[in-house]
Amino acid sequence: MRKATISRKTAETEISVSLSLDGSGQYDIATGVGFFDHMLDQLARHALLDLTLRAEGDLHIDDHHTVEDCGIALGQALAQAMGDKRGIRRYGSCLLPMDDALVSAALDLSGRPFLVWKVDFPTQKIGTFDTELVREFFQAFSTHGGITLHVTALEGINSHHIAEAAFKAVARALRDALEVDPRKADAVPSTKGML
């Protein structure tokens, strides 16, 4: 039931997303940006989302439009798949270690997008991937998914580890927030009666 399919085409990118919130972490992702594919794999696997994503972008310019637009499309798919958010736990958090890196993620599927990003990378690149694009992805994802998202790197000396820990921490927090609460499976988790 909690599924969505999104297609998004602009002059810069063409993206299709198929998402199931009640999956087992199966993924099939191809964006043309290898490191980004690896990060989206982590997001799907650790959030237990079934995700198929295809992107074709203006990679001859750089990876920016592709990464940002994937965040937009994935956020839109998440919002659509959640529907009225009936039964979800709504909140999730995770403190995730990965070797030298330690990243905290906390989120609220409130419908009120806001990103607090306190993550510094010691290098500007991970291979050919610009580290500043990690924030760009989460900005687009949180905005279009209606997510209040706080991500903080508490430790880290390796940029790859910091980025991967951020994706995994958000994934684990998202998994908790999307879980159906057996005590309130028929209710929207808000005193307002809607999110």
C-alpha positions as CSV (number, residue, x, y, z in Angstrom):
1,M,0.0,0.0,0.0
2,R,2.7,2.5,0.9
3,K,4.2,2.8,-2.5
4,A,4.9,5.5,-5.0
5,T,6.3,6.0,-8.5
6,I,7.7,9.4,-9.6
7,S,9.0,10.6,-13.0
8,R,10.7,13.9,-13.2
9,K,12.1,15.4,-16.4
10,T,13.8,18.8,-16.8
11,A,16.3,20.3,-19.3
12,E,19.0,19.0,-17.0
13,T,17.9,15.6,-15.8
14,E,15.4,12.7,-16.3
15,I,14.7,10.7,-13.2
16,S,12.3,7.8,-12.4
17,V,11.8,6.5,-8.8
18,S,9.8,3.5,-7.6
19,L,9.6,3.2,-3.8
20,S,8.0,0.9,-1.3
21,L,8.1,1.9,2.3
22,D,7.3,-1.7,3.4
23,G,10.2,-3.4,1.7
24,S,13.2,-5.4,2.7
25,G,16.0,-3.1,1.5
26,Q,16.1,-4.3,-2.1
27,Y,17.6,-1.7,-4.5
28,D,18.4,-1.2,-8.1
29,I,20.0,2.2,-8.6
30,A,21.8,3.8,-11.6
31,T,22.5,7.5,-11.6
32,G,25.8,7.6,-13.6
33,V,27.5,8.8,-10.4
34,G,29.2,5.8,-8.8
35,F,29.8,7.0,-5.3
36,F,26.2,8.5,-5.1
37,D,24.8,5.1,-6.2
38,H,26.7,3.5,-3.4
39,M,25.2,6.0,-0.9
40,L,21.6,5.5,-2.2
41,D,22.2,1.7,-1.9
42,Q,23.0,2.3,1.8
43,L,19.9,4.5,2.2
44,A,17.6,1.8,0.8
45,R,19.3,-1.1,2.5
46,H,19.3,0.4,6.0
47,A,15.9,2.0,5.9
48,L,14.4,-1.2,4.5
49,L,13.0,0.6,1.5
50,D,12.6,-1.2,-1.8
51,L,14.0,1.4,-4.3
52,T,14.5,1.5,-8.0
53,L,16.0,4.7,-9.3
54,R,17.2,5.7,-12.7
55,A,18.7,9.0,-13.5
56,E,20.2,10.5,-16.7
57,G,21.7,13.9,-16.1
58,D,24.1,16.5,-17.6
59,L,27.1,14.8,-16.1
60,H,29.3,16.4,-18.8
61,I,28.8,19.6,-16.7
62,D,29.1,18.1,-13.2
63,D,27.2,15.8,-10.8
64,H,25.3,18.6,-9.1
65,H,22.0,18.6,-11.0
66,T,21.8,14.8,-11.0
67,V,22.4,14.5,-7.2
68,E,20.0,17.4,-6.3
69,D,17.2,16.2,-8.6
70,C,17.5,12.7,-7.3
71,G,16.9,14.2,-3.8
72,I,13.9,16.1,-5.1
73,A,12.4,13.0,-6.8
74,L,13.1,10.7,-3.9
75,G,11.6,13.2,-1.4
76,Q,8.5,13.5,-3.6
77,A,8.2,9.7,-3.8
78,L,8.5,9.4,0.0
79,A,5.8,12.1,0.6
80,Q,3.5,10.4,-1.8
81,A,4.1,6.9,-0.4
82,M,3.4,8.1,3.2
83,G,0.0,9.4,2.2
84,D,-1.8,10.9,5.3
85,K,0.9,9.3,7.5
86,R,-1.6,7.3,9.5
87,G,0.0,4.9,11.9
88,I,3.6,6.0,11.5
89,R,5.9,6.6,14.5
90,R,6.8,9.9,12.9
91,Y,10.1,10.4,14.8
92,G,13.4,8.6,14.4
93,S,17.0,9.0,15.4
94,C,20.3,7.2,15.1
95,L,23.8,7.6,16.4
96,L,25.9,5.7,13.9
97,P,29.6,4.7,14.1
98,M,31.6,3.8,11.1
99,D,35.2,3.3,11.9
100,D,36.6,6.8,12.6
101,A,33.2,8.5,11.8
102,L,30.4,9.0,14.2
103,V,27.2,10.7,12.8
104,S,24.0,11.6,14.5
105,A,20.7,11.9,12.6
106,A,17.3,12.8,14.0
107,L,14.2,13.5,12.0
108,D,10.5,14.2,12.1
109,L,8.2,13.3,9.2
110,S,6.2,16.4,10.1
111,G,5.5,17.9,6.7
112,R,7.6,20.9,7.8
113,P,10.9,20.7,5.9
114,F,14.0,22.0,7.7
115,L,17.6,20.9,7.4
116,V,20.2,21.4,10.1
117,W,23.5,20.2,8.7
118,K,26.6,20.2,10.9
119,V,28.9,17.9,8.8
120,D,32.4,18.9,7.8
121,F,34.5,16.9,5.3
122,P,38.3,16.9,5.5
123,T,38.5,16.7,1.7
124,Q,36.6,18.4,-1.2
125,K,36.3,15.1,-3.1
126,I,35.6,11.5,-2.5
127,G,37.2,10.1,-5.7
128,T,35.6,12.3,-8.3
129,F,32.5,13.1,-6.2
130,D,32.2,16.6,-4.6
131,T,31.6,16.2,-0.9
132,E,29.4,19.4,-0.8
133,L,26.8,17.4,-2.8
134,V,26.0,15.2,0.2
135,R,24.4,18.3,1.8
136,E,22.7,19.2,-1.5
137,F,21.1,15.8,-1.7
138,F,19.7,15.9,1.9
139,Q,18.5,19.5,1.4
140,A,16.5,18.5,-1.6
141,F,15.3,15.2,0.0
142,S,14.2,16.9,3.3
143,T,12.5,19.8,1.4
144,H,10.5,17.6,-0.9
145,G,9.8,14.9,1.6
146,G,8.6,17.3,4.2
147,I,11.2,16.2,6.7
148,T,12.7,18.1,9.6
149,L,16.2,16.6,9.5
150,H,19.2,17.2,11.8
151,V,22.5,15.6,10.8
152,T,25.7,16.2,12.9
153,A,29.1,14.6,12.4
154,L,30.6,14.2,15.9
155,E,33.8,12.5,14.8
156,G,35.6,11.7,11.5
157,I,38.8,11.9,9.6
158,N,37.9,10.0,6.4
159,S,35.4,11.7,4.0
160,H,34.1,8.5,2.6
161,H,33.3,7.2,6.1
162,I,31.7,10.4,7.2
163,A,29.4,10.5,4.1
164,E,28.5,6.8,4.4
165,A,27.8,7.2,8.1
166,A,25.5,10.2,7.3
167,F,23.5,8.2,4.8
168,K,23.2,5.2,7.1
169,A,22.3,7.3,10.1
170,V,19.5,9.0,8.2
171,A,18.4,5.6,6.8
172,R,18.1,4.1,10.3
173,A,16.2,7.1,11.6
174,L,13.9,7.0,8.6
175,R,13.3,3.3,9.2
176,D,12.2,4.0,12.8
177,A,10.0,6.9,11.8
178,L,8.2,5.1,9.0
179,E,7.4,2.0,11.1
180,V,3.8,1.5,11.9
181,D,3.1,1.9,15.6
182,P,1.0,-1.1,16.7
183,R,-0.5,0.9,19.5
184,K,-1.7,3.6,17.2
185,A,-1.9,2.0,13.7
186,D,-5.1,3.9,12.8
187,A,-4.1,7.4,14.1
188,V,-2.2,10.3,12.6
189,P,0.6,11.0,15.1
190,S,-0.3,14.6,15.8
191,T,-2.5,16.5,18.2
192,K,-3.7,18.4,15.2
193,G,-5.1,15.3,13.6
194,M,-3.1,15.7,10.5
195,L,0.5,16.1,9.3
